[in-house]
Amino acid sequence: MPILEVINAQAQVLRQVQFDQSRVIIGRADDCLLKIDDDDQVSRHHCEVVLHEGRHVLHDLNSRNGTVVGTRKVEAVKLRTGGVFRVGNTFVRFVDPAAGPESAKPSKAPIGMAAANGNAGAADDDSVYDVAVLAEDDDAPAHETTTTAAAAAARPSGNAYGADSLHSLATIGHDPGFGLDKLSLINARSQIVHEAGAASEGQGESLLVVQLILYGAVRTRATDIHLEPRNEEAILRMRIDGAMIEVCSLPLDLTKRTASLIKVLCDIDIAQRAIIQEGHFAMGVPGRKIDYRVSFTPVQHGQKLVIRVLDKALSPQTLEDLGLTGEVAERLQATSEQSTGLVTICGPTGSGKTTTLYAILRGIDAQLRNVITIEDPIEYELPSVTQIPVDHDKGHGFAQLLRSCLRQDPDVIVVGEIRDRDTAITGLQAATTGHLVLSTIHATDTIGTVFRLLDLGVEPYLVASTVNLVLAQRLVRTLCEKCKQPTDLVDRDLRRLNLEAPPEATVFGPVGCDECFGTGYTGRTAAFELMVANDALRDVILATPNIADLKAAALGAGMISLKDHARSLITSGVTSIDECHRVIGLE
């Protein structure tokens, strides 16, 4: 007779029931043959096993948490002997002695099964088996889903486009040209502590989880990794093309061990969990090294981990890589060759200001000019450039370090951000005394940058005499070339395009496919607004400006607004109306 077994992390049987009925119900209710009343994630009537045309089939009964096979919630699956499925946090194995051992296909027990069942220890038994998903047409060949070691560690997020389990991170996205076995982990002291291939040699499940997460970030070109503890699990999310995408959930026990490994890599005290902790480490891959900036912050259910990915291969290296138009790139290049004045880049957090700043900086000949940067923190090392990190604990803020830099005989000074009055005044004074100053500032647009400097207490004459160029930018997602489709324009769309009739050019919209994780977008580009100072603009600044006068002077100097540049990206098929309106606001 067939058997249903409740198993633990080592795939050992905790209890079992035999049955000869054609229908067996699993759940918390008293009338269930396999009653699971010690798991509050199990519904009263969670799922059933029925005999259908000589095969036992598992059906979900509209349970609140779903019935999970491998990493996916299923409605119906054909069961093989040895097939494992999950109801709530409980793993159940189906065994049919009549089927014989040849019908079972062994694979590793799921990582994290111990935590999911409330048992200690890792699972490394080889007796967890696969199942075949029941096709809608029963005559069609069944698709197989294997319960692999990494995949079963996590509950799927429900994302239907590949990023739905921890194990899926090894295959989704774009092939970087190397496999998971080519990764090595480098600690904060630049020592290789886990050689390439270590995880595959069985050196620990937390190591495998870390490598899967980092490898998935490479494949998806993610810029940030979030591991967020909840009441009973932790959620793994990644920021891809500026949008947060949920990958899966992990058991809390596995999450804590994974976080401890990352803390060891960063030389962070693993015993502390109620304080803010920061650090860094790196990963070696064929041909390059990827740096990571780590932040642990105490939250309601533990510590939230955020990893910032600093991959030079994904960062635009030159002004041309930024997608700048010819005239804008030429003006930036010409201004960076000047010996005095202020060049500032504005935009909100995450708009790519630092990336653009580095691209400008790489165009400056640091062999002939003494270039000094003040950064918080230093994100990328630049050859022949003196880079100084801000350290507020030691009293080394932007303003203090800027005054010190002026005694280091600089030609070019890069101030990571103008945040306060002292930094603004000192920076602009340096720009009047034979130094080229590059910086970023939080302002909505180029006009707002001028008012921001005035608001910080800088005298109008100092702003008028030093500002050479202001660049405002926003990052918008680019449409997926595989699935984008032409879209019909309605009245609202025409208003956003500032048109009375549809343009001759085709306007495209997002659809969603496996290539873009269902978002309709892949990659990002920037919309720019460049304001170049001329005599008319300087006169307006000196005369206690208002927004209308300053904007009129800037447009008279040839400025193209953010909205107009965004509209040109839409009509050229690069991005969509909704995306530009979301980021910039077109009305």
N, C-alpha and C positions, 0 to 999 in steps of 0.2 A: 504493500500500500504506500502511496505517496506520503511524504513527511514535510511539514513546515517547521524549521528550526530557528529560534532566536539565538543569534551568535554574538560573541564579544569581539574585542579588538584582535585577538589571536585566532579568530574564526573558530573558537571553541563553542560548543553547544551549551547554552544556558538552560534551555528547555525546548521541548518539541511536542508536536501533536501529529498523530497519524489520522488519515481520513480516507474514507472510501466513497464519500458523497461526490456528486457531480458539481456541488457548489459549496465553497468554504468562505465565510466572512471573517475579516480581520479588523479589529477595532477595540474600543474601550467598553462597549456595551456588554451586558451579561450574556446576551444571546450569541455572541461571537465565539466560534469554535477556538480561534486563537485570540485570546483576550489579552490585550496589552494595556493594563491600567496603571502602570508606573511611568508613563510617558505622556505628559500633558499636551504634547504636540500631535498626538494621535486623535483622530476624530472618533465619534461613537461607532460609526460604520465607515471605516476608512477605505478599504479595498476588498476585493474578493478574488478567489482563484476558482475558475470554472473549467469544466471539461468540454472542449469544443472540437468536434471532428477528430477525436483521438489525441488531441494535444491539450495540455493544461495552459490556460491563458489567464494572465493577471489583469484585472480591470480596476481602475480607480473609481470610487463611488462618490465623486464630487467632494472629496475631502478638502478641508480648509487649507492644508499645507501641501497637498499633492502626494502622489506616490512616485518615488524617484528610482530610476534605474541608471546606474553609473553616475551621470551628472545631469540627466534631464528628467523633468516631470513627464510622465507618460499617461496616456489614457488606456492603452491596451498593449500587452506584450505577450508573445509566446515564451513560455519558460522552458529552459533546458534544465536538466538535473545539475544541481550545484549553482544555479543562477541566484544571485543576491539582489534584493531590492530593499529600499528604505521606506519605512512608514514613520513619520515624525522624526525622532532621533534614534529609532530602533532598526537594526539590520535583521532581515529575515532571509533565510536560505531555503530554497525549494530543492528537495531530494526525491528522486523517483528511482527506487532500487531496480524496477523492472527495465529501466532504460539502459542500464549497463554503464560501466565507466568510460567506454569509448565515446559517449556522446557529450562528455563534459570537457570543457576547454579551460584549463587553469590559467589564472593570472594572479598578480599580487593582490594581497588584501589591501583595502583602501587605507591610505594615510589618513589619520584623523578619526578613524573609526572608534578608537579608544575614547577620545574626547566626546564624540557624539553619543556614546553609550554611557558616559560617566565612569569609565574604567581607565586605569592607569596603564601606561606602556604603549609602545608603538606596535603596529601590526606588520609582521613580516612573514606570516604564514602564506603558503602558496595554494590555498584551497578556496579562493573566491573565484567564481566563474562568471561567464558572460551570459547574455540573453539575446534574443532576436526580437526586434520591434515588429509588431503586427502591422502589415500594410493594410490600407483601406480595402484594396482588392485582395482577397485572400489567396488568389491564384498568382499574384505578383510575388517576386522574390522578396524575402524578408530582409530588412536592413539590420546589421548587427551593431550592437553597442557594447563595447568592452569596458568592464569596470577596472580601470588601470590604477596604478598606485597613486599618481598625483591627481587624476581627475576626480576620484571619489572623495578627495579631501574636502571638497567644497560643494556647497549647495549652489545650483545654477541661479543666475540672476533673472532668467527669462529672456535675455537678449537673444533674438533668433538669428543673429548674423555672426556666429562664431565665437565671440568673446563671452562665453557662458560658463566657463569653469576654469579652475587653475590650470589644468592640463592643456586646455585649448590655447593657452598663451604660447605653447611651443609650436603651434602650427598656423595661427591666424596672422593676418596682416601680410607684410612683405618679407620675402626671404632676404636676410642681410648678407648671405653668402657664407655663413658659418652656422654650426649647430650648437645645441645646448652644451655639448661636451667640450666646447672650445672656450668656455668662460673661466676666468680666474678672478678671485676676489682679493683686493688689495686694501689693507687697513689704513688708518689715518697717518701712520708712520711710513707709508709707501712700501710696506712689506707684503709680499704675496703669502697669504695665510691659507688659502684654499686653491690648490692647483687646478688647472683645467681638467675636467673629467672626474673630479673628486666625488660629485654627487652620484654619478653612475656607479661608483665603486662602493656604494653603500655606506658613506660616512655620515649619514644623518638625514632625517626627513626635513628638518628645519633648513638645512643647507640646500636641499633640493627645492624647497618652496621659495627661498630667496632667489635662487638662480632662475627658476621659472618666472617669477615676477619681473626680474630685471631683463630677462630675455624677451618676455612679452612686451615690455616697454620699448625695447629696441625694434621689435617687429612692427609695432603699431605706431612708432615714432611719438610715444607719449612724452609729455614734458613734466608731468607730475604723477606721483603714485600716492594714493591715500589708503591707509588701513585704519578703519574706524571701528572701535569696539562698541558693541551694543549690549543689551541685557544678557543675551544667551549666545551670541555669536559676534563675529567681526565682519565688516563689509569691506571688500577690496574694490576700489574704484581707480580709474585712470583718467587723466585729462588728455584727450586726443583732439588735436586741432582746436583747442580752446574749450571743448565740451566735455563734461564729466560723463563717463560711461561706466556703469556698474558691471563688474566681471563676475563675482561670485561672493559667497560668504564662507568664512573659515571658522572652525571650532576655536573657542577662546583659548584652550590649552595650547593648540598649535600656534595660534597667533602670538601668545606670550613667549613661546620658545623662539619663534621667528624674530620677534622684536629684540629678544636678548642677544641673538646672534648679530643683528645689525648694530646693537649697542657695543658689542665687543669689537666689531670692525671699526667703530668710530671712537674707541677708547672712552666710552661713556659708562658711568657707574650703573651696573645692571640692578643694583639693590634699590635704587631710587626710582619711584614711580609716581610721586606726587609733586614733582617739580618740572619746570621747563628744562629740557635738555636739547642741546644742539651739537652737531658734529658733521663729519664728512668721511667718505671712503671712496673707493674707485673699483672699477671692474676692467680687467684686461680682456680684450677681444682681438682677433687677428688683425694686425695693422694699426691698432690705435688703443687708446685708453678712454673710458667714459667715467666722468666724475659725478658724484652724487652729494648733494647737500641735504642733511637730515635734520628734522625737527620733531621732537616729542613734546606734546602738550597735554597736561592732565585734563581729562574730561569726565563726564558723569560715571562712565563704566570702566575707567582705566586711563590709558594714555593713547591719544591719537598719534599715529605716525604719518608724516608727510615727507616724501623723498622727492627732491627737485632733481631732474635729470639734466645734466650739463654735457651734452654730446656735441662736440665740435663738428662732427660730420653733418649734423642737422642745422647748424647755425650758418646763415649767410656770411660769407667771408669778405665780400666786396660790395661796393655800391650797386654794381650791375646785378649781383645775386639778390639784392633786395627788391628787384623789379621796378626800380626807379626809371622814370622816363628820361630821355636824353638830356633835356634842358635842366631838369631838377638835379640829375647826377652831375652834370657839368658845373652847376652853380655850387653844389656842395664841395666838389673837388677843388674848385677855384678858391672858395672861402677857406678850406682847410690848409691851403698853401700860404695864406696871409700870416703876417707876423703879429698881429694884434687884433683885438675885438672879441666878441662873445658869440658863440654858436650854441644854441640851445634846442633841445628836442623835447616836445611836450606830448602828454597823453596820459590816460589813466594807467593803473597797474595792469600789467599783462598786455600792453599794446606794442611791445617790442622796442621800447626806447633804448634799452641797454644794447640790444643787438645792433641797432643802427649806429649807436655811438662807437661800438667796437669796429664796425665796418668802416666808418670814417677814419678811425684811429689807425687801422691797418694801411690806409692810403697815405699816411704821413711817414716820411723817411726818418725813422728813429735813429738812424746811424748819423745823420747830419744835424739833427735837432735833439735837444734834451727834453724828453717827454716823461712827465710824472703824472701818475693817476692816483686819485684818492677814491677808494671803493668800499662799499658796505653790502656784501662782502666781495672779495675778488672772485669773479666767476671763471675767467679764462686767463691763463698766463700768456703774455705777449712778449716776443723776443725783443731785446734791446730797450724795453720800457721799464722804468722804475715804478712799481706798483705798491701802494701803501694801503693796508687795511684799516678801516675805522675800528677803534676799540674804545667804546664809551666807558668801560670799567676803569680804564687808565686815563680817562680825560682826553682821549684822542678823538675828538669829533671832527666833522668836516671843516668847521671854521678854524679850529686850532691847527689841524694838519695843513690847511691851506696857507696859513700865515707862515708855518715852518717851511713849506715848499718854496715860498718866495725867496728864501735864503739858500736855496739849492740850485740857483742859476738856471731856472727852467726856461725853455722856449715855448712849450705847450703844456698846459695844465688841464687835466681832465678831472672834474668834480662830479662824482657819481650822481649826486642830486642836490639841488638847491632847496633846502627845507626851511631855513630860518633867516632872520634879518642879517646876522653876522656873516653867514656864508654868502648871502647875496651881495652885500656891500663889499666884502673883501674880494670876492670873485670879480665883480665889475670894476673895482679899482685896479685889480691886476690886469684886466683887459685894456685899461687905458695907459698902462706903463710898460708896453712892449711885450706883452704875453698874449698868446692865443688861448682862450679859455673855452673848453667844451664842457657842456653839462646837460642834465635833464631836469625837468620841472613838472610838477603835477598841475596841469591846466587843461581845459577842454579843447582849446584851439590856439592858433597863433595870436589872435587878438587877445584872448584870455591870458596868454603868457605875459604880455606887456602889462596888463592890469595886475597880474599876480606879483610881478616885480615891484610895481609901485605900491601895492598893498603891503609888501614886506618892509617897506620903509626906505626903498632906494629912491634917491632924488631923481626927478624927471630928466635933468640934464645928463645924469650918469647913464640912465637907460638909453636916452637918445644918442649919446656919443659912442656907446660901446656895442650895442646890439648890431651884429652884422646880418644874422640870418636866424629865423625861427622855423623849425620843421615840426608840424603836428602830424600824428599818424594814428591809425587804427588797424587792427588785424581783422580781416574778414576771411571766412572759410571759402575755399574754392570748390566749385561743383565737381562732383565725381564724373570723369570723362566716360566711364563705363555705363552709367545709368541716367545721366541728365537728359531731360526731354524739353522740347519747346513748350512754352506756357502761353495760354491766352491771357491777354491783359484786360483787366477791368478798370473802371474809373479810378479806383483807389490807386492802382498801379501807375496809371498815367500821371496822377497827381504827384506820386513819389518820384517819378522820372522827370517831372516838370515839363510834361508834354501835353499837347491837346489831342494828338492823334498817335496811333501806334508807330514806332520807329520802323525804318526799313530793315534794320538789323533784327535778327531773331533773338528773342529773350528766352533764356532757359531757366528751368526750375529743378529742384532736387527731387529724386525718386527714392533711392535707397536700394542697396544690394549688398552682397557679402563682401565686396571689395572695400566698401566704405562703412561697414558695420551698421548698415541700415540708416545712416544719417543723411545720405545724399551728397556728402561733402568729403573731400580728401585733400589735406594740405591747407595752407593759408597763404594769403598775400596781403600786402599793405595798401591802404588808401592814404594818400599824402596831401598835405596842404603846406606849401612853402611860401613864406613871407620874407622877402629880401628888403633890407632897409635902404631907402634912398633919402635924398634931401627933403622931399615932400613929406615923407613918413616921419622923419625926425622932427620936422617943424610941428606936426600935429601932436607928437608926444610931448614936446616942450610946452605946448599951449593948453595944458590940462585937458587931455583928450576925452571925448565920449566915444561910445562904441561905433556909432554911425560914421563919425568923421574918420576914425582910425580904419574902419573897414573900407571906406571909400578910397582912402589913400593907399591901402594895401592892394586893393583890386586894380587901382590905377597903375600900380607898379608891376602888374602882371600876375598877381596871385590867383591860383586856381583853388577853389574851396574844397574841403573834404567831401562835401556832398556831390560836387560836380565830378570829382575824380571817381567817387564810388559809382556814379551813374555811368561813367565811361567803362568801368569794369563790368557793369551789368550788360550794357549793350554790346560788349565785345565777347560775351559768353563766359566770362571768368567766374562770376558769382551770381547770386540771385537777388531779387528785389527785397525779399523778406530778410535775408541775411544782412544786407547793408542797412536796412531800416532798423534791425535789431541792434546793430553795433553803433551806428552813426545817427540814425534818425533822419529820414528823408523828407519829412513833412514839416 
